[in-house]
Amino acid sequence: MTAFERRTRRAQSRLDAVGADALALTPGRDSYYLTGVDAEQSDRLLLLVVPADCDPTFVVPTLEADSVRAATWVDDVRTWDDETGPDPALDPLLDALSPSRILLADRMWAQFSLSLRDRLPDASFGLASEVLSPLRQRKDARELDALRAAADAADATMRDVRALGADAVGTTEAELADFVEERLEAHGGTGVAFETIVGAGPNGADPHHASGDRKIRSGDPVVLDFGTRVDAYPSDQTRTVVFDGEPSAEFQRVHEVVREAQSRAVAAVEPGVTAGAVDRAAREVIEDAGYGERFVHRTGHGVGLDVHEAPDIVAGSETTLEPGMVFSVEPGVYLPGRFGVRIEDLVVVADSEEPRSSGSRPTADDDGAERLNHTDRRWRC
């Protein structure tokens, strides 16, 4: 049984538990998670139907049938062509299933979700995340290996960035972003996991700054936030560095505050604590230093097939951390018009009852968490 099939069988058992008869998934991360088919939604319907009590079925355009069959363990692949449309393939499947409650892909296009509602007027509908989010939060060994490899590519890239030293002065944010992306590929990554952020000087105070034409200056704090993918799984790392010269005394103080906040939050991670407690560990350090109002986002977010997924590491969250959960820990302080500081690593909630795989690399921070990123967190290059 493949990893994809095992996940599908677990999802089917959860369908019974939530009182649903089936999942209906258009292409996306959820469909890939269950089947291995990496496709995108288009105007031609490609639908995965996963009943609670029998094997799943793909309904696909004829022109995509061969690629779907080659990518998946699912045997039942029903085709339709442009002349007839999907009805001849889809209607018998839905009639046989006759679901009373069906869960749709969270990001299914409205044209498809409305069509399914029209076809199933007596059914009620919900979101597939009701079943799939709890499964996707806990990564299996295959997923963790991919996440580690993506983190390794990001670490190697950050070492290359630091090695630029004073040579980075005079380059633009966009040029440095291009350098980052080239090195991510060179170190085994596939593309970028999200738009690379390089924020120099006051631009670093914008947490989602779009890298632009500002030139990096001596003494500039520079926020770098980037990642790549390996086997579909992303990395996500942030460092704030100064390539040359001496930054202001306040920057140095703020950087140390953020570094301590990040360390405290990682140390708080272990099975059984809440996501809110991890956020609290970081936020208290920043508040005590007088910068609480400038920490304007959650401490972290889950990372898996999606760069942002459950669980959120956010104030007040009662989500209990479980072994295999992966999320970012990325406190930040942003002083508009001056500079910003953010430090981010991905961590895995460790299973204290099982030995770690040879690929894992525990840190000195805490036995409850494995950091996936290991590059220098200090500001000086």
FIZAZA-648513 format. One record per residue (C-alpha): x, y, z; chain; residue in one letter. Coordinates in steps of 0.2 Angstrom, whole numbers, plus 5000, padded with zeros to 4 digits. Layout:
<atoms>
<atom u="X" v="Y" w="Z" ch="A" aa="A"/>
...
</atoms>
This chain:
<atoms>
<atom u="5000" v="5000" w="5000" ch="A" aa="M"/>
<atom u="5007" v="5017" w="4995" ch="A" aa="T"/>
<atom u="5008" v="5032" w="5007" ch="A" aa="A"/>
<atom u="4994" v="5040" w="4996" ch="A" aa="F"/>
<atom u="4983" v="5025" w="4998" ch="A" aa="E"/>
<atom u="4986" v="5024" w="5017" ch="A" aa="R"/>
<atom u="4981" v="5042" w="5019" ch="A" aa="R"/>
<atom u="4965" v="5039" w="5008" ch="A" aa="T"/>
<atom u="4960" v="5025" w="5019" ch="A" aa="R"/>
<atom u="4962" v="5036" w="5035" ch="A" aa="R"/>
<atom u="4952" v="5049" w="5027" ch="A" aa="A"/>
<atom u="4938" v="5037" w="5023" ch="A" aa="Q"/>
<atom u="4938" v="5031" w="5041" ch="A" aa="S"/>
<atom u="4936" v="5049" w="5047" ch="A" aa="R"/>
<atom u="4921" v="5052" w="5035" ch="A" aa="L"/>
<atom u="4911" v="5040" w="5045" ch="A" aa="D"/>
<atom u="4916" v="5049" w="5061" ch="A" aa="A"/>
<atom u="4910" v="5066" w="5055" ch="A" aa="V"/>
<atom u="4894" v="5059" w="5047" ch="A" aa="G"/>
<atom u="4899" v="5062" w="5029" ch="A" aa="A"/>
<atom u="4897" v="5050" w="5014" ch="A" aa="D"/>
<atom u="4910" v="5056" w="5003" ch="A" aa="A"/>
<atom u="4924" v="5069" w="4998" ch="A" aa="L"/>
<atom u="4923" v="5078" w="4982" ch="A" aa="A"/>
<atom u="4940" v="5086" w="4977" ch="A" aa="L"/>
<atom u="4945" v="5096" w="4962" ch="A" aa="T"/>
<atom u="4964" v="5097" w="4959" ch="A" aa="P"/>
<atom u="4974" v="5105" w="4973" ch="A" aa="G"/>
<atom u="4984" v="5100" w="4988" ch="A" aa="R"/>
<atom u="4971" v="5089" w="4996" ch="A" aa="D"/>
<atom u="4969" v="5079" w="4980" ch="A" aa="S"/>
<atom u="4988" v="5077" w="4979" ch="A" aa="Y"/>
<atom u="4989" v="5072" w="4997" ch="A" aa="Y"/>
<atom u="4977" v="5057" w="4994" ch="A" aa="L"/>
<atom u="4982" v="5052" w="4976" ch="A" aa="T"/>
<atom u="4999" v="5059" w="4971" ch="A" aa="G"/>
<atom u="4991" v="5068" w="4956" ch="A" aa="V"/>
<atom u="4998" v="5085" w="4954" ch="A" aa="D"/>
<atom u="4986" v="5095" w="4943" ch="A" aa="A"/>
<atom u="4978" v="5112" w="4943" ch="A" aa="E"/>
<atom u="4960" v="5117" w="4942" ch="A" aa="Q"/>
<atom u="4954" v="5122" w="4925" ch="A" aa="S"/>
<atom u="4938" v="5125" w="4915" ch="A" aa="D"/>
<atom u="4937" v="5106" w="4912" ch="A" aa="R"/>
<atom u="4931" v="5097" w="4927" ch="A" aa="L"/>
<atom u="4943" v="5085" w="4935" ch="A" aa="L"/>
<atom u="4935" v="5077" w="4951" ch="A" aa="L"/>
<atom u="4941" v="5065" w="4964" ch="A" aa="L"/>
<atom u="4926" v="5057" w="4973" ch="A" aa="V"/>
<atom u="4931" v="5047" w="4989" ch="A" aa="V"/>
<atom u="4916" v="5038" w="4996" ch="A" aa="P"/>
<atom u="4917" v="5032" w="5014" ch="A" aa="A"/>
<atom u="4915" v="5014" w="5011" ch="A" aa="D"/>
<atom u="4922" v="5010" w="4993" ch="A" aa="C"/>
<atom u="4936" v="5014" w="4982" ch="A" aa="D"/>
<atom u="4939" v="5032" w="4975" ch="A" aa="P"/>
<atom u="4935" v="5037" w="4958" ch="A" aa="T"/>
<atom u="4943" v="5050" w="4946" ch="A" aa="F"/>
<atom u="4932" v="5059" w="4933" ch="A" aa="V"/>
<atom u="4944" v="5067" w="4921" ch="A" aa="V"/>
<atom u="4944" v="5075" w="4904" ch="A" aa="P"/>
<atom u="4950" v="5062" w="4891" ch="A" aa="T"/>
<atom u="4966" v="5072" w="4887" ch="A" aa="L"/>
<atom u="4972" v="5071" w="4905" ch="A" aa="E"/>
<atom u="4967" v="5053" w="4908" ch="A" aa="A"/>
<atom u="4984" v="5045" w="4904" ch="A" aa="D"/>
<atom u="4994" v="5057" w="4915" ch="A" aa="S"/>
<atom u="4982" v="5054" w="4929" ch="A" aa="V"/>
<atom u="4983" v="5035" w="4928" ch="A" aa="R"/>
<atom u="5002" v="5036" w="4927" ch="A" aa="A"/>
<atom u="5002" v="5047" w="4943" ch="A" aa="A"/>
<atom u="4990" v="5038" w="4955" ch="A" aa="T"/>
<atom u="4986" v="5022" w="4964" ch="A" aa="W"/>
<atom u="4967" v="5025" w="4960" ch="A" aa="V"/>
<atom u="4961" v="5012" w="4948" ch="A" aa="D"/>
<atom u="4944" v="5019" w="4943" ch="A" aa="D"/>
<atom u="4947" v="5033" w="4931" ch="A" aa="V"/>
<atom u="4932" v="5038" w="4921" ch="A" aa="R"/>
<atom u="4934" v="5050" w="4906" ch="A" aa="T"/>
<atom u="4924" v="5062" w="4897" ch="A" aa="W"/>
<atom u="4927" v="5072" w="4881" ch="A" aa="D"/>
<atom u="4922" v="5090" w="4876" ch="A" aa="D"/>
<atom u="4908" v="5084" w="4865" ch="A" aa="E"/>
<atom u="4898" v="5076" w="4878" ch="A" aa="T"/>
<atom u="4904" v="5085" w="4894" ch="A" aa="G"/>
<atom u="4906" v="5077" w="4911" ch="A" aa="P"/>
<atom u="4888" v="5072" w="4913" ch="A" aa="D"/>
<atom u="4889" v="5054" w="4906" ch="A" aa="P"/>
<atom u="4904" v="5050" w="4918" ch="A" aa="A"/>
<atom u="4899" v="5060" w="4933" ch="A" aa="L"/>
<atom u="4880" v="5057" w="4934" ch="A" aa="D"/>
<atom u="4880" v="5038" w="4936" ch="A" aa="P"/>
<atom u="4894" v="5039" w="4950" ch="A" aa="L"/>
<atom u="4884" v="5052" w="4960" ch="A" aa="L"/>
<atom u="4867" v="5042" w="4957" ch="A" aa="D"/>
<atom u="4875" v="5026" w="4964" ch="A" aa="A"/>
<atom u="4883" v="5036" w="4979" ch="A" aa="L"/>
<atom u="4867" v="5046" w="4983" ch="A" aa="S"/>
<atom u="4876" v="5055" w="4997" ch="A" aa="P"/>
<atom u="4866" v="5064" w="5011" ch="A" aa="S"/>
<atom u="4881" v="5074" w="5016" ch="A" aa="R"/>
<atom u="4897" v="5077" w="5005" ch="A" aa="I"/>
<atom u="4912" v="5087" w="5009" ch="A" aa="L"/>
<atom u="4920" v="5098" w="4995" ch="A" aa="L"/>
<atom u="4937" v="5104" w="4992" ch="A" aa="A"/>
<atom u="4939" v="5120" w="5002" ch="A" aa="D"/>
<atom u="4946" v="5129" w="4986" ch="A" aa="R"/>
<atom u="4934" v="5122" w="4974" ch="A" aa="M"/>
<atom u="4929" v="5134" w="4961" ch="A" aa="W"/>
<atom u="4911" v="5141" w="4963" ch="A" aa="A"/>
<atom u="4906" v="5134" w="4946" ch="A" aa="Q"/>
<atom u="4910" v="5116" w="4951" ch="A" aa="F"/>
<atom u="4903" v="5118" w="4969" ch="A" aa="S"/>
<atom u="4887" v="5125" w="4962" ch="A" aa="L"/>
<atom u="4885" v="5112" w="4949" ch="A" aa="S"/>
<atom u="4887" v="5098" w="4962" ch="A" aa="L"/>
<atom u="4874" v="5107" w="4973" ch="A" aa="R"/>
<atom u="4862" v="5107" w="4958" ch="A" aa="D"/>
<atom u="4865" v="5088" w="4954" ch="A" aa="R"/>
<atom u="4863" v="5084" w="4973" ch="A" aa="L"/>
<atom u="4848" v="5094" w="4979" ch="A" aa="P"/>
<atom u="4844" v="5083" w="4994" ch="A" aa="D"/>
<atom u="4862" v="5083" w="5000" ch="A" aa="A"/>
<atom u="4870" v="5094" w="5013" ch="A" aa="S"/>
<atom u="4888" v="5100" w="5010" ch="A" aa="F"/>
<atom u="4903" v="5104" w="5020" ch="A" aa="G"/>
<atom u="4922" v="5107" w="5018" ch="A" aa="L"/>
<atom u="4934" v="5093" w="5015" ch="A" aa="A"/>
<atom u="4946" v="5101" w="5028" ch="A" aa="S"/>
<atom u="4934" v="5094" w="5042" ch="A" aa="E"/>
<atom u="4942" v="5077" w="5038" ch="A" aa="V"/>
<atom u="4958" v="5081" w="5030" ch="A" aa="L"/>
<atom u="4965" v="5095" w="5040" ch="A" aa="S"/>
<atom u="4968" v="5084" w="5056" ch="A" aa="P"/>
<atom u="4977" v="5071" w="5045" ch="A" aa="L"/>
<atom u="4988" v="5084" w="5036" ch="A" aa="R"/>
<atom u="4993" v="5092" w="5052" ch="A" aa="Q"/>
<atom u="5003" v="5076" w="5057" ch="A" aa="R"/>
<atom u="5017" v="5073" w="5044" ch="A" aa="K"/>
<atom u="5022" v="5055" w="5040" ch="A" aa="D"/>
<atom u="5040" v="5050" w="5038" ch="A" aa="A"/>
<atom u="5040" v="5053" w="5019" ch="A" aa="R"/>
<atom u="5033" v="5071" w="5022" ch="A" aa="E"/>
<atom u="5046" v="5075" w="5035" ch="A" aa="L"/>
<atom u="5060" v="5069" w="5024" ch="A" aa="D"/>
<atom u="5055" v="5081" w="5011" ch="A" aa="A"/>
<atom u="5053" v="5095" w="5023" ch="A" aa="L"/>
<atom u="5070" v="5092" w="5030" ch="A" aa="R"/>
<atom u="5078" v="5092" w="5012" ch="A" aa="A"/>
<atom u="5069" v="5108" w="5008" ch="A" aa="A"/>
<atom u="5075" v="5116" w="5024" ch="A" aa="A"/>
<atom u="5093" v="5110" w="5020" ch="A" aa="D"/>
<atom u="5092" v="5119" w="5003" ch="A" aa="A"/>
<atom u="5086" v="5135" w="5012" ch="A" aa="A"/>
<atom u="5100" v="5133" w="5025" ch="A" aa="D"/>
<atom u="5114" v="5131" w="5011" ch="A" aa="A"/>
<atom u="5107" v="5146" w="5002" ch="A" aa="T"/>
<atom u="5107" v="5157" w="5018" ch="A" aa="M"/>
<atom u="5125" v="5152" w="5021" ch="A" aa="R"/>
<atom u="5129" v="5158" w="5003" ch="A" aa="D"/>
<atom u="5120" v="5174" w="5006" ch="A" aa="V"/>
<atom u="5130" v="5178" w="5022" ch="A" aa="R"/>
<atom u="5146" v="5174" w="5012" ch="A" aa="A"/>
<atom u="5142" v="5189" w="5001" ch="A" aa="L"/>
<atom u="5147" v="5201" w="5016" ch="A" aa="G"/>
<atom u="5151" v="5218" w="5010" ch="A" aa="A"/>
<atom u="5149" v="5213" w="4992" ch="A" aa="D"/>
<atom u="5130" v="5214" w="4995" ch="A" aa="A"/>
<atom u="5131" v="5232" w="4997" ch="A" aa="V"/>
<atom u="5125" v="5242" w="4982" ch="A" aa="G"/>
<atom u="5114" v="5227" w="4975" ch="A" aa="T"/>
<atom u="5096" v="5230" w="4975" ch="A" aa="T"/>
<atom u="5083" v="5220" w="4985" ch="A" aa="E"/>
<atom u="5077" v="5212" w="4968" ch="A" aa="A"/>
<atom u="5095" v="5207" w="4963" ch="A" aa="E"/>
<atom u="5098" v="5199" w="4980" ch="A" aa="L"/>
<atom u="5081" v="5190" w="4978" ch="A" aa="A"/>
<atom u="5086" v="5183" w="4961" ch="A" aa="D"/>
<atom u="5103" v="5177" w="4969" ch="A" aa="F"/>
<atom u="5093" v="5168" w="4983" ch="A" aa="V"/>
<atom u="5082" v="5160" w="4970" ch="A" aa="E"/>
<atom u="5096" v="5154" w="4960" ch="A" aa="E"/>
<atom u="5105" v="5147" w="4975" ch="A" aa="R"/>
<atom u="5089" v="5138" w="4981" ch="A" aa="L"/>
<atom u="5089" v="5129" w="4964" ch="A" aa="E"/>
<atom u="5108" v="5125" w="4965" ch="A" aa="A"/>
<atom u="5105" v="5117" w="4982" ch="A" aa="H"/>
<atom u="5092" v="5105" w="4976" ch="A" aa="G"/>
<atom u="5076" v="5115" w="4977" ch="A" aa="G"/>
<atom u="5062" v="5116" w="4964" ch="A" aa="T"/>
<atom u="5057" v="5134" w="4961" ch="A" aa="G"/>
<atom u="5051" v="5145" w="4976" ch="A" aa="V"/>
<atom u="5038" v="5141" w="4989" ch="A" aa="A"/>
<atom u="5032" v="5159" w="4989" ch="A" aa="F"/>
<atom u="5038" v="5176" w="4983" ch="A" aa="E"/>
<atom u="5055" v="5179" w="4990" ch="A" aa="T"/>
<atom u="5056" v="5194" w="5002" ch="A" aa="I"/>
<atom u="5071" v="5205" w="5004" ch="A" aa="V"/>
<atom u="5067" v="5221" w="5014" ch="A" aa="G"/>
<atom u="5082" v="5233" w="5016" ch="A" aa="A"/>
<atom u="5082" v="5247" w="5029" ch="A" aa="G"/>
<atom u="5065" v="5254" w="5032" ch="A" aa="P"/>
<atom u="5057" v="5241" w="5020" ch="A" aa="N"/>
<atom u="5060" v="5228" w="5032" ch="A" aa="G"/>
<atom u="5046" v="5235" w="5043" ch="A" aa="A"/>
<atom u="5034" v="5229" w="5030" ch="A" aa="D"/>
<atom u="5032" v="5210" w="5035" ch="A" aa="P"/>
<atom u="5026" v="5206" w="5017" ch="A" aa="H"/>
<atom u="5037" v="5218" w="5007" ch="A" aa="H"/>
<atom u="5039" v="5215" w="4989" ch="A" aa="A"/>
<atom u="5058" v="5215" w="4984" ch="A" aa="S"/>
<atom u="5061" v="5231" w="4974" ch="A" aa="G"/>
<atom u="5074" v="5243" w="4968" ch="A" aa="D"/>
<atom u="5081" v="5250" w="4984" ch="A" aa="R"/>
<atom u="5099" v="5247" w="4985" ch="A" aa="K"/>
<atom u="5107" v="5239" w="5001" ch="A" aa="I"/>
<atom u="5118" v="5251" w="5011" ch="A" aa="R"/>
<atom u="5131" v="5249" w="5023" ch="A" aa="S"/>
<atom u="5123" v="5247" w="5040" ch="A" aa="G"/>
<atom u="5106" v="5242" w="5033" ch="A" aa="D"/>
<atom u="5096" v="5229" w="5042" ch="A" aa="P"/>
<atom u="5090" v="5217" w="5029" ch="A" aa="V"/>
<atom u="5076" v="5205" w="5031" ch="A" aa="V"/>
<atom u="5077" v="5189" w="5020" ch="A" aa="L"/>
<atom u="5062" v="5177" w="5020" ch="A" aa="D"/>
<atom u="5062" v="5163" w="5007" ch="A" aa="F"/>
<atom u="5059" v="5145" w="5003" ch="A" aa="G"/>
<atom u="5059" v="5132" w="4990" ch="A" aa="T"/>
<atom u="5051" v="5115" w="4987" ch="A" aa="R"/>
<atom u="5057" v="5097" w="4987" ch="A" aa="V"/>
<atom u="5045" v="5083" w="4982" ch="A" aa="D"/>
<atom u="5031" v="5096" w="4984" ch="A" aa="A"/>
<atom u="5035" v="5101" w="5002" ch="A" aa="Y"/>
<atom u="5042" v="5118" w="5006" ch="A" aa="P"/>
<atom u="5055" v="5127" w="5017" ch="A" aa="S"/>
<atom u="5052" v="5144" w="5025" ch="A" aa="D"/>
<atom u="5066" v="5153" w="5034" ch="A" aa="Q"/>
<atom u="5069" v="5171" w="5039" ch="A" aa="T"/>
<atom u="5085" v="5179" w="5044" ch="A" aa="R"/>
<atom u="5088" v="5198" w="5048" ch="A" aa="T"/>
<atom u="5106" v="5202" w="5044" ch="A" aa="V"/>
<atom u="5118" v="5217" w="5041" ch="A" aa="V"/>
<atom u="5130" v="5214" w="5027" ch="A" aa="F"/>
<atom u="5143" v="5228" w="5031" ch="A" aa="D"/>
<atom u="5145" v="5242" w="5044" ch="A" aa="G"/>
<atom u="5137" v="5245" w="5061" ch="A" aa="E"/>
<atom u="5118" v="5246" w="5063" ch="A" aa="P"/>
<atom u="5110" v="5257" w="5076" ch="A" aa="S"/>
<atom u="5110" v="5252" w="5094" ch="A" aa="A"/>
<atom u="5092" v="5250" w="5094" ch="A" aa="E"/>
<atom u="5092" v="5238" w="5080" ch="A" aa="F"/>
<atom u="5105" v="5228" w="5089" ch="A" aa="Q"/>
<atom u="5094" v="5228" w="5105" ch="A" aa="R"/>
<atom u="5078" v="5223" w="5095" ch="A" aa="V"/>
<atom u="5087" v="5209" w="5086" ch="A" aa="H"/>
<atom u="5092" v="5202" w="5102" ch="A" aa="E"/>
<atom u="5075" v="5203" w="5109" ch="A" aa="V"/>
<atom u="5067" v="5194" w="5094" ch="A" aa="V"/>
<atom u="5081" v="5181" w="5094" ch="A" aa="R"/>
<atom u="5077" v="5177" w="5113" ch="A" aa="E"/>
<atom u="5058" v="5177" w="5109" ch="A" aa="A"/>
<atom u="5061" v="5164" w="5095" ch="A" aa="Q"/>
<atom u="5072" v="5154" w="5106" ch="A" aa="S"/>
<atom u="5059" v="5154" w="5120" ch="A" aa="R"/>
<atom u="5045" v="5149" w="5109" ch="A" aa="A"/>
<atom u="5055" v="5134" w="5102" ch="A" aa="V"/>
<atom u="5059" v="5129" w="5119" ch="A" aa="A"/>
<atom u="5040" v="5129" w="5123" ch="A" aa="A"/>
<atom u="5036" v="5117" w="5110" ch="A" aa="V"/>
<atom u="5032" v="5099" w="5115" ch="A" aa="E"/>
<atom u="5017" v="5087" w="5114" ch="A" aa="P"/>
<atom u="5002" v="5092" w="5124" ch="A" aa="G"/>
<atom u="5005" v="5111" w="5125" ch="A" aa="V"/>
<atom u="4994" v="5122" w="5116" ch="A" aa="T"/>
<atom u="4998" v="5133" w="5101" ch="A" aa="A"/>
<atom u="4993" v="5148" w="5111" ch="A" aa="G"/>
<atom u="5006" v="5144" w="5124" ch="A" aa="A"/>
<atom u="5020" v="5144" w="5111" ch="A" aa="V"/>
<atom u="5014" v="5161" w="5105" ch="A" aa="D"/>
<atom u="5013" v="5167" w="5123" ch="A" aa="R"/>
<atom u="5031" v="5162" w="5126" ch="A" aa="A"/>
<atom u="5037" v="5173" w="5111" ch="A" aa="A"/>
<atom u="5025" v="5187" w="5114" ch="A" aa="R"/>
<atom u="5030" v="5189" w="5133" ch="A" aa="E"/>
<atom u="5048" v="5192" w="5129" ch="A" aa="V"/>
<atom u="5044" v="5206" w="5116" ch="A" aa="I"/>
<atom u="5031" v="5214" w="5127" ch="A" aa="E"/>
<atom u="5042" v="5214" w="5142" ch="A" aa="D"/>
<atom u="5055" v="5223" w="5131" ch="A" aa="A"/>
<atom u="5042" v="5237" w="5126" ch="A" aa="G"/>
<atom u="5039" v="5232" w="5108" ch="A" aa="Y"/>
<atom u="5023" v="5222" w="5110" ch="A" aa="G"/>
<atom u="5012" v="5234" w="5099" ch="A" aa="E"/>
<atom u="5025" v="5231" w="5085" ch="A" aa="R"/>
<atom u="5023" v="5212" w="5085" ch="A" aa="F"/>
<atom u="5009" v="5213" w="5073" ch="A" aa="V"/>
<atom u="5006" v="5195" w="5067" ch="A" aa="H"/>
<atom u="5005" v="5177" w="5074" ch="A" aa="R"/>
<atom u="5020" v="5168" w="5080" ch="A" aa="T"/>
<atom u="5019" v="5155" w="5067" ch="A" aa="G"/>
<atom u="5009" v="5144" w="5055" ch="A" aa="H"/>
<atom u="5008" v="5126" w="5050" ch="A" aa="G"/>
<atom u="5018" v="5121" w="5035" ch="A" aa="V"/>
<atom u="5015" v="5106" w="5024" ch="A" aa="G"/>
<atom u="5010" v="5104" w="5006" ch="A" aa="L"/>
<atom u="5003" v="5122" w="5008" ch="A" aa="D"/>
<atom u="5016" v="5135" w="5015" ch="A" aa="V"/>
<atom u="5002" v="5141" w="5027" ch="A" aa="H"/>
<atom u="4990" v="5128" w="5034" ch="A" aa="E"/>
<atom u="4985" v="5122" w="5051" ch="A" aa="A"/>
<atom u="4990" v="5124" w="5065" ch="A" aa="P"/>
<atom u="4991" v="5142" w="5068" ch="A" aa="D"/>
<atom u="5003" v="5147" w="5082" ch="A" aa="I"/>
<atom u="4992" v="5162" w="5088" ch="A" aa="V"/>
<atom u="4987" v="5170" w="5104" ch="A" aa="A"/>
<atom u="4973" v="5161" w="5113" ch="A" aa="G"/>
<atom u="4973" v="5145" w="5102" ch="A" aa="S"/>
<atom u="4968" v="5129" w="5111" ch="A" aa="E"/>
<atom u="4975" v="5118" w="5098" ch="A" aa="T"/>
<atom u="4985" v="5104" w="5107" ch="A" aa="T"/>
<atom u="5002" v="5101" w="5099" ch="A" aa="L"/>
<atom u="5005" v="5083" w="5093" ch="A" aa="E"/>
<atom u="5020" v="5073" w="5087" ch="A" aa="P"/>
<atom u="5023" v="5076" w="5068" ch="A" aa="G"/>
<atom u="5015" v="5093" w="5067" ch="A" aa="M"/>
<atom u="5027" v="5106" w="5058" ch="A" aa="V"/>
<atom u="5025" v="5124" w="5059" ch="A" aa="F"/>
<atom u="5035" v="5140" w="5059" ch="A" aa="S"/>
<atom u="5041" v="5150" w="5074" ch="A" aa="V"/>
<atom u="5044" v="5168" w="5068" ch="A" aa="E"/>
<atom u="5042" v="5182" w="5080" ch="A" aa="P"/>
<atom u="5045" v="5199" w="5073" ch="A" aa="G"/>
<atom u="5046" v="5218" w="5078" ch="A" aa="V"/>
<atom u="5043" v="5231" w="5065" ch="A" aa="Y"/>
<atom u="5047" v="5250" w="5067" ch="A" aa="L"/>
<atom u="5039" v="5259" w="5052" ch="A" aa="P"/>
<atom u="5051" v="5270" w="5043" ch="A" aa="G"/>
<atom u="5066" v="5263" w="5052" ch="A" aa="R"/>
<atom u="5068" v="5244" w="5051" ch="A" aa="F"/>
<atom u="5061" v="5227" w="5055" ch="A" aa="G"/>
<atom u="5067" v="5211" w="5063" ch="A" aa="V"/>
<atom u="5060" v="5194" w="5060" ch="A" aa="R"/>
<atom u="5069" v="5177" w="5064" ch="A" aa="I"/>
<atom u="5060" v="5161" w="5058" ch="A" aa="E"/>
<atom u="5063" v="5142" w="5058" ch="A" aa="D"/>
<atom u="5052" v="5127" w="5055" ch="A" aa="L"/>
<atom u="5050" v="5115" w="5069" ch="A" aa="V"/>
<atom u="5043" v="5098" w="5071" ch="A" aa="V"/>
<atom u="5034" v="5092" w="5087" ch="A" aa="V"/>
<atom u="5045" v="5078" w="5092" ch="A" aa="A"/>
<atom u="5038" v="5061" w="5098" ch="A" aa="D"/>
<atom u="5047" v="5058" w="5115" ch="A" aa="S"/>
<atom u="5042" v="5040" w="5115" ch="A" aa="E"/>
<atom u="5050" v="5035" w="5099" ch="A" aa="E"/>
<atom u="5068" v="5037" w="5093" ch="A" aa="P"/>
<atom u="5071" v="5050" w="5080" ch="A" aa="R"/>
<atom u="5076" v="5045" w="5063" ch="A" aa="S"/>
<atom u="5094" v="5046" w="5057" ch="A" aa="S"/>
<atom u="5089" v="5061" w="5047" ch="A" aa="G"/>
<atom u="5083" v="5071" w="5062" ch="A" aa="S"/>
<atom u="5094" v="5084" w="5071" ch="A" aa="R"/>
<atom u="5089" v="5088" w="5088" ch="A" aa="P"/>
<atom u="5094" v="5105" w="5095" ch="A" aa="T"/>
<atom u="5099" v="5111" w="5112" ch="A" aa="A"/>
<atom u="5083" v="5121" w="5114" ch="A" aa="D"/>
<atom u="5072" v="5108" w="5119" ch="A" aa="D"/>
<atom u="5068" v="5089" w="5118" ch="A" aa="D"/>
<atom u="5051" v="5093" w="5112" ch="A" aa="G"/>
<atom u="5055" v="5100" w="5096" ch="A" aa="A"/>
<atom u="5067" v="5097" w="5081" ch="A" aa="E"/>
<atom u="5072" v="5113" w="5072" ch="A" aa="R"/>
<atom u="5073" v="5110" w="5053" ch="A" aa="L"/>
<atom u="5084" v="5126" w="5051" ch="A" aa="N"/>
<atom u="5101" v="5127" w="5058" ch="A" aa="H"/>
<atom u="5110" v="5143" w="5051" ch="A" aa="T"/>
<atom u="5116" v="5157" w="5061" ch="A" aa="D"/>
<atom u="5103" v="5168" w="5069" ch="A" aa="R"/>
<atom u="5114" v="5183" w="5073" ch="A" aa="R"/>
<atom u="5113" v="5199" w="5063" ch="A" aa="W"/>
<atom u="5132" v="5200" w="5059" ch="A" aa="R"/>
<atom u="5138" v="5192" w="5042" ch="A" aa="C"/>
</atoms>
